[in-house]
Amino acid sequence: MDQLFSELKEIVLKDLSKEKSSDSPRKTTKEKAKKDLKTGVEVEFDRPLVLKADLCYIVSAVIIENGKVLMMKEAKKSCRGLWYLPAGRLEKNESLIEGVKREVLEETGLHFEPTSLISVDNSRVLSWQRFNFTGNVTGGKLKTIKDEDKESMEAGWFEPQEVFSRSLPLRAPDIIPHIKSTLKWKEMKERDPIYTSLPVPLPHERIKIQVVLVSCDGNNGIKICLDKEYSMGFLHCTPSTLFCSVYDTVYTILKRALGIDKVDYQLHGIISIEHVGKPHGAADGACLTLLAEFIPTSQPKPSNPGRYFWLEADERLKSRIRQLLEKGCVKIV
């Protein structure tokens, strides 16, 4: 998936430069951005977001080996003795990958190497997001009851059905969908690199949402809606509030680009995540790029043809996009 997104960016930027060269000169001023800020569309000149003050990122690991899932027994007073996936809050100056590796080691005693994101929980608010990884154990020693500390009592490997049936006493059942998604991913997608995605270490001050909006026609064609005024070319928004869901944000982006009140679309998932987490206070934000499919009765013209346009995808790109449309991206839950 990471390779597909790199190819997609390269193609988009190439075609975007052609479109821009055919346009008359256009100014994008700081005053315009400030006006957008007042209307809640973009926040380009607001302060950077800060982890633990404005943002909470949870990282968790679904590690499945020999058909069994790795679990840890909670030591916290509020849920002592109950089982859960290795998970916890991201710390200051940590990347998502560094955070999940630390949590697995602290709570299970095992060294973990992430291979892919499986799902992201951000369907309620953007200020709280949970990133669920899978990967492989590369070393360490499984924590036993003799190793109990403040992080966990012990760790163990269990049949998924023990978790699903809750014969294993769970801290919360919210881990069940993540385990099921990982089992499905390992069965259908693990061997194909197009379905593998890890965070790209690029800094962001705020939460940015980019949307790769595609439209499929009955003649086997695929078009992508692009924005000439944005350097990356994709539809995008830096939300003015974090108390909105990713679905709310995507809907706002599509309405703005297409200029229609009701937008029928399917959100297939996340293609790419950019986050580095350091230095703290200056790079705690993230950029999520999502794949959405417009479901039209007829393909609308963009609301502002001088800014938005539809790009016809070539055969190679169409093939890759179809794979993601048919089998999915990183899930949003």
PyMOL commands that set and color helices and strands:
alter all, ss='L'
color gray80, all
select helices_A, chain A and resi 2-21+30-39+77-79+96-108+145-147+160-164+173-188+193-195+246-258+315-327
alter helices_A, ss='H'
color red, helices_A
select strands_A, chain A and resi 56-61+64-65+68-73+83-84+87-89+110-121+128-140+154-158+207-216+222-227+235-237+265-274+286-294+308-312+331-332
alter strands_A, ss='S'
color yellow, strands_A
deselect
rebuild
show_as cartoon
